Amino acid sequence: MVTLGGFLLLIADIWAVLRCWGSTLSFTGKMLWTLTIILFPVGGLILFILFGRAARRAYIYR
């Protein structure tokens, strides 16, 4: 049986992957973030929120 926490984590990971692929990152960067999120669901999500989105903001403000 799927737990609520597991389901919410899956939704959050899907959100992160979609945000990653909708960003201005290079193809290699998108692939690396996607693999990180898929291989390490909790840690990859946290890393993406902390660092992946920050890189996007830095690109916008250049």
Phi and psi in radians as a Rosetta constraint file:
Dihedral C 1 N 2 CA 2 C 2 CIRCULARHARMONIC -1.434 0.35
Dihedral N 2 CA 2 C 2 N 3 CIRCULARHARMONIC 2.335 0.35
Dihedral C 2 N 3 CA 3 C 3 CIRCULARHARMONIC -1.544 0.35
Dihedral N 3 CA 3 C 3 N 4 CIRCULARHARMONIC 2.840 0.35
Dihedral C 3 N 4 CA 4 C 4 CIRCULARHARMONIC -1.112 0.35
Dihedral N 4 CA 4 C 4 N 5 CIRCULARHARMONIC -0.692 0.35
Dihedral C 4 N 5 CA 5 C 5 CIRCULARHARMONIC -1.104 0.35
Dihedral N 5 CA 5 C 5 N 6 CIRCULARHARMONIC -0.732 0.35
Dihedral C 5 N 6 CA 6 C 6 CIRCULARHARMONIC -1.125 0.35
Dihedral N 6 CA 6 C 6 N 7 CIRCULARHARMONIC -0.701 0.35
Dihedral C 6 N 7 CA 7 C 7 CIRCULARHARMONIC -1.140 0.35
Dihedral N 7 CA 7 C 7 N 8 CIRCULARHARMONIC -0.758 0.35
Dihedral C 7 N 8 CA 8 C 8 CIRCULARHARMONIC -1.128 0.35
Dihedral N 8 CA 8 C 8 N 9 CIRCULARHARMONIC -0.650 0.35
Dihedral C 8 N 9 CA 9 C 9 CIRCULARHARMONIC -1.128 0.35
Dihedral N 9 CA 9 C 9 N 10 CIRCULARHARMONIC -0.724 0.35
Dihedral C 9 N 10 CA 10 C 10 CIRCULARHARMONIC -1.079 0.35
Dihedral N 10 CA 10 C 10 N 11 CIRCULARHARMONIC -0.780 0.35
Dihedral C 10 N 11 CA 11 C 11 CIRCULARHARMONIC -1.092 0.35
Dihedral N 11 CA 11 C 11 N 12 CIRCULARHARMONIC -0.754 0.35
Dihedral C 11 N 12 CA 12 C 12 CIRCULARHARMONIC -1.142 0.35
Dihedral N 12 CA 12 C 12 N 13 CIRCULARHARMONIC -0.683 0.35
Dihedral C 12 N 13 CA 13 C 13 CIRCULARHARMONIC -1.157 0.35
Dihedral N 13 CA 13 C 13 N 14 CIRCULARHARMONIC -0.719 0.35
Dihedral C 13 N 14 CA 14 C 14 CIRCULARHARMONIC -1.088 0.35
Dihedral N 14 CA 14 C 14 N 15 CIRCULARHARMONIC -0.734 0.35
Dihedral C 14 N 15 CA 15 C 15 CIRCULARHARMONIC -1.027 0.35
Dihedral N 15 CA 15 C 15 N 16 CIRCULARHARMONIC -0.797 0.35
Dihedral C 15 N 16 CA 16 C 16 CIRCULARHARMONIC -1.125 0.35
Dihedral N 16 CA 16 C 16 N 17 CIRCULARHARMONIC -0.723 0.35
Dihedral C 16 N 17 CA 17 C 17 CIRCULARHARMONIC -1.137 0.35
Dihedral N 17 CA 17 C 17 N 18 CIRCULARHARMONIC -0.754 0.35
Dihedral C 17 N 18 CA 18 C 18 CIRCULARHARMONIC -1.122 0.35
Dihedral N 18 CA 18 C 18 N 19 CIRCULARHARMONIC -0.703 0.35
Dihedral C 18 N 19 CA 19 C 19 CIRCULARHARMONIC -1.124 0.35
Dihedral N 19 CA 19 C 19 N 20 CIRCULARHARMONIC -0.680 0.35
Dihedral C 19 N 20 CA 20 C 20 CIRCULARHARMONIC -1.083 0.35
Dihedral N 20 CA 20 C 20 N 21 CIRCULARHARMONIC -0.858 0.35
Dihedral C 20 N 21 CA 21 C 21 CIRCULARHARMONIC -1.267 0.35
Dihedral N 21 CA 21 C 21 N 22 CIRCULARHARMONIC -0.318 0.35
Dihedral C 21 N 22 CA 22 C 22 CIRCULARHARMONIC -1.581 0.35
Dihedral N 22 CA 22 C 22 N 23 CIRCULARHARMONIC 0.023 0.35
Dihedral C 22 N 23 CA 23 C 23 CIRCULARHARMONIC -1.550 0.35
Dihedral N 23 CA 23 C 23 N 24 CIRCULARHARMONIC -3.140 0.35
Dihedral C 23 N 24 CA 24 C 24 CIRCULARHARMONIC -1.634 0.35
Dihedral N 24 CA 24 C 24 N 25 CIRCULARHARMONIC 0.236 0.35
Dihedral C 24 N 25 CA 25 C 25 CIRCULARHARMONIC -1.134 0.35
Dihedral N 25 CA 25 C 25 N 26 CIRCULARHARMONIC 2.757 0.35
Dihedral C 25 N 26 CA 26 C 26 CIRCULARHARMONIC -1.207 0.35
Dihedral N 26 CA 26 C 26 N 27 CIRCULARHARMONIC 2.901 0.35
Dihedral C 26 N 27 CA 27 C 27 CIRCULARHARMONIC -1.029 0.35
Dihedral N 27 CA 27 C 27 N 28 CIRCULARHARMONIC -0.730 0.35
Dihedral C 27 N 28 CA 28 C 28 CIRCULARHARMONIC -1.092 0.35
Dihedral N 28 CA 28 C 28 N 29 CIRCULARHARMONIC -0.763 0.35
Dihedral C 28 N 29 CA 29 C 29 CIRCULARHARMONIC -1.081 0.35
Dihedral N 29 CA 29 C 29 N 30 CIRCULARHARMONIC -0.719 0.35
Dihedral C 29 N 30 CA 30 C 30 CIRCULARHARMONIC -1.113 0.35
Dihedral N 30 CA 30 C 30 N 31 CIRCULARHARMONIC -0.736 0.35
Dihedral C 30 N 31 CA 31 C 31 CIRCULARHARMONIC -1.132 0.35
Dihedral N 31 CA 31 C 31 N 32 CIRCULARHARMONIC -0.742 0.35
Dihedral C 31 N 32 CA 32 C 32 CIRCULARHARMONIC -1.111 0.35
Dihedral N 32 CA 32 C 32 N 33 CIRCULARHARMONIC -0.778 0.35
Dihedral C 32 N 33 CA 33 C 33 CIRCULARHARMONIC -1.130 0.35
Dihedral N 33 CA 33 C 33 N 34 CIRCULARHARMONIC -0.711 0.35
Dihedral C 33 N 34 CA 34 C 34 CIRCULARHARMONIC -1.095 0.35
Dihedral N 34 CA 34 C 34 N 35 CIRCULARHARMONIC -0.802 0.35
Dihedral C 34 N 35 CA 35 C 35 CIRCULARHARMONIC -1.097 0.35
Dihedral N 35 CA 35 C 35 N 36 CIRCULARHARMONIC -0.700 0.35
Dihedral C 35 N 36 CA 36 C 36 CIRCULARHARMONIC -1.089 0.35
Dihedral N 36 CA 36 C 36 N 37 CIRCULARHARMONIC -0.756 0.35
Dihedral C 36 N 37 CA 37 C 37 CIRCULARHARMONIC -1.182 0.35
Dihedral N 37 CA 37 C 37 N 38 CIRCULARHARMONIC -0.683 0.35
Dihedral C 37 N 38 CA 38 C 38 CIRCULARHARMONIC -1.273 0.35
Dihedral N 38 CA 38 C 38 N 39 CIRCULARHARMONIC -0.746 0.35
Dihedral C 38 N 39 CA 39 C 39 CIRCULARHARMONIC -1.309 0.35
Dihedral N 39 CA 39 C 39 N 40 CIRCULARHARMONIC -0.562 0.35
Dihedral C 39 N 40 CA 40 C 40 CIRCULARHARMONIC -2.239 0.35
Dihedral N 40 CA 40 C 40 N 41 CIRCULARHARMONIC 1.383 0.35
Dihedral C 40 N 41 CA 41 C 41 CIRCULARHARMONIC -0.943 0.35
Dihedral N 41 CA 41 C 41 N 42 CIRCULARHARMONIC -0.840 0.35
Dihedral C 41 N 42 CA 42 C 42 CIRCULARHARMONIC -1.341 0.35
Dihedral N 42 CA 42 C 42 N 43 CIRCULARHARMONIC -0.914 0.35
Dihedral C 42 N 43 CA 43 C 43 CIRCULARHARMONIC -1.129 0.35
Dihedral N 43 CA 43 C 43 N 44 CIRCULARHARMONIC -0.700 0.35
Dihedral C 43 N 44 CA 44 C 44 CIRCULARHARMONIC -1.117 0.35
Dihedral N 44 CA 44 C 44 N 45 CIRCULARHARMONIC -0.692 0.35
Dihedral C 44 N 45 CA 45 C 45 CIRCULARHARMONIC -1.112 0.35
Dihedral N 45 CA 45 C 45 N 46 CIRCULARHARMONIC -0.788 0.35
Dihedral C 45 N 46 CA 46 C 46 CIRCULARHARMONIC -1.112 0.35
Dihedral N 46 CA 46 C 46 N 47 CIRCULARHARMONIC -0.768 0.35
Dihedral C 46 N 47 CA 47 C 47 CIRCULARHARMONIC -1.095 0.35
Dihedral N 47 CA 47 C 47 N 48 CIRCULARHARMONIC -0.713 0.35
Dihedral C 47 N 48 CA 48 C 48 CIRCULARHARMONIC -1.122 0.35
Dihedral N 48 CA 48 C 48 N 49 CIRCULARHARMONIC -0.748 0.35
Dihedral C 48 N 49 CA 49 C 49 CIRCULARHARMONIC -1.126 0.35
Dihedral N 49 CA 49 C 49 N 50 CIRCULARHARMONIC -0.721 0.35
Dihedral C 49 N 50 CA 50 C 50 CIRCULARHARMONIC -1.329 0.35
Dihedral N 50 CA 50 C 50 N 51 CIRCULARHARMONIC -0.743 0.35
Dihedral C 50 N 51 CA 51 C 51 CIRCULARHARMONIC -1.963 0.35
Dihedral N 51 CA 51 C 51 N 52 CIRCULARHARMONIC -0.617 0.35
Dihedral C 51 N 52 CA 52 C 52 CIRCULARHARMONIC -1.176 0.35
Dihedral N 52 CA 52 C 52 N 53 CIRCULARHARMONIC -0.758 0.35
Dihedral C 52 N 53 CA 53 C 53 CIRCULARHARMONIC -1.279 0.35
Dihedral N 53 CA 53 C 53 N 54 CIRCULARHARMONIC -0.535 0.35
Dihedral C 53 N 54 CA 54 C 54 CIRCULARHARMONIC -1.161 0.35
Dihedral N 54 CA 54 C 54 N 55 CIRCULARHARMONIC -0.672 0.35
Dihedral C 54 N 55 CA 55 C 55 CIRCULARHARMONIC -1.126 0.35
Dihedral N 55 CA 55 C 55 N 56 CIRCULARHARMONIC -0.648 0.35
Dihedral C 55 N 56 CA 56 C 56 CIRCULARHARMONIC -1.136 0.35
Dihedral N 56 CA 56 C 56 N 57 CIRCULARHARMONIC -0.759 0.35
Dihedral C 56 N 57 CA 57 C 57 CIRCULARHARMONIC -1.108 0.35
Dihedral N 57 CA 57 C 57 N 58 CIRCULARHARMONIC -0.694 0.35
Dihedral C 57 N 58 CA 58 C 58 CIRCULARHARMONIC -1.116 0.35
Dihedral N 58 CA 58 C 58 N 59 CIRCULARHARMONIC -0.634 0.35
Dihedral C 58 N 59 CA 59 C 59 CIRCULARHARMONIC -1.168 0.35
Dihedral N 59 CA 59 C 59 N 60 CIRCULARHARMONIC -0.707 0.35
Dihedral C 59 N 60 CA 60 C 60 CIRCULARHARMONIC -1.139 0.35
Dihedral N 60 CA 60 C 60 N 61 CIRCULARHARMONIC -0.683 0.35
Dihedral C 60 N 61 CA 61 C 61 CIRCULARHARMONIC -1.523 0.35
Dihedral N 61 CA 61 C 61 N 62 CIRCULARHARMONIC 0.083 0.35
